[in-house]
C-alpha cells in the first residue's frame, strides 16, 4: 500500500466508542467518561476524545470509518494541480493552442499552410455548436522534443462553439465568462503533453489557467476497476492510486498567475472533495478533521469545537436540537467548528466572519423527504464547503484581515430523539422558534452560529453560505446562487465580481413585509412559512433576526452542486460563490475598507 507508512497527525479529533470498536487501524485514542449533569440528563454521558498525537496508519481505513476522509481530502486535492506548470520550469517543445471563434474560422483557415488547409478540407471540419478541439498533425516531420502523445502535433485549433459565442462578448450580465470557461474542456480531452495558449483575444491568461485547472478535477476516491479490486487485499474503499487520467499540462508564463491559480484550485478542490465524499464518510467529525488539517497548513490558524451535549452547556441549543437524533452515533455528534486566523498577525485589520451551513446529511427529519429529494442530500454541507474554500483562499493569499469561520455541523436524522413539528426551540439569543417543518433545519443551526459570529467583536462583514432552500433553485436554477444583502453598494460590488469571476450570484430582495408569513401564536416566529411562496426570502428573513443590526451581512443561498457538467465545472460538488466572495472581500474589505 502506497500510504502504508504515512504518519498522520490527528489534532484533538473526537470519536465515539462505536468508531473505536470499528476501527481496525492502529489509531490510539483514550476514553473519558463524563459524569457531570447536563440539561438533557445523564443519558448521553459517554464521550471519547483523542488528543493531539502522531499515529501511524498500517492500511487505509474502511469506507465506514468516519475518521479518515478529511485527511485524505486535504492530501488528494494536490494531484490535479499537476495540470499546470510554470513555463520557466519546462524545457522542450509545447504545443500551441490557438483559440478561434466560429466567426473567425474561415479567416483562420486561410492563414494556415497549404497542407493544413487541405487536411481541414478533406476532413470536412466545420464549426459546431459546442467547442471542438482539432488536433493538427506535424505533417512530414518527426516528432518534436515535447512530451507524451502531443509531441506528434503541430498545433491545436480550439474552436469555441457557436452556442458559447452567442453568449458573449456583449452579454449584459455574464460578459465573456462562458468564453473563458470553455478552456475548462481541454485538460480532459487533449492528449498527454505540454501546451501553451498562443492566441486568444477574449480571455486573460489567468482566466484560461483557472478554467483549465478547475476542469482537470475529477473525484476518484471511490472509483474501482477490476484491476484495482484484484490488487487490493481487502474490500476497503481507499483513494485511487492512479491520479487523474489526463496529463495535458498547461504551461503558464506569468509566475503570479501560476501562484494565484494554484491557490484557488487547491481551495476549490478541497471544497468539491468535501461535498462529493459520501455522507457515510463525511459526518460532522470528518468535517472537523478536514478543517483541522487545513489549519495545520497555515500559520496563525486555530481550530476549536464544541461537541455533543457541550453545545447545551455552551448555549448553542438549536444546533444541538437539530443534531441530537444522531448524537452518539459514530462520528456524527453535532458540533460547532470554529477556525480563527489573523488574530495575532493582523490585530488591527478588518474582521470577516464566515458561516457555512453544515448539515452533513439531510433526511428532512421526522417530516422526511421523498426519495428523489433526498438523493443528493450529502451536498447539504455545500455551504460549509464553500465557506472552507473561501477561508483557504484568504489564508493562502495572506490577506490583511482577520477571519472567523463558523460551521454549525449536524446530521438531520430520523430517530427517537429527533425534534418534532410543533416543538419550540430557544436560540442562542433567546428568541423562540416554533417548528413548522423539520426539513427547515439549516436556518436553525445557522441562527446560533450567526449570533456567535457577532459576539465580542463587531465584524466588518458577516457572510453566510447555505444550501438553504428549494425555492432558491426554483427561482434561479442550479447554476446561479442568490445573495441577500440590505446594502445596495455591497450588492453592486458582489455582482461585479460574480460576472468577472464567472461565479454567478444574483440578488433577491430582503422584503421585510413577508416576515408576517413566519408569525407564530406561541413563539417569536416559526421556522418556515406555510403556503410555499417566497421560501428563499422568508428563510433570509428568519436568519436576519439573529444578525446584529449594525453588522454588514450577506446571505448566500446556493445549490452547492453542478447538476450537469459544464466546462471547468464537472458534475458534482461545487463551491458556489466562494471565488466571487473572495475577490469581493479583496476589493471591498481589504483594499477599500471604508466603503464597507
Ligand atoms: Zn432540510
Boltz pocket constraint, residues with backbone or C-beta under 6 A from the ligand:
constraints:
  - pocket:
      binder: B
      contacts: [[A, 362], [A, 364], [A, 412], [A, 438], [A, 439], [A, 440], [A, 441], [A, 442]]
      max_distance: 6.0
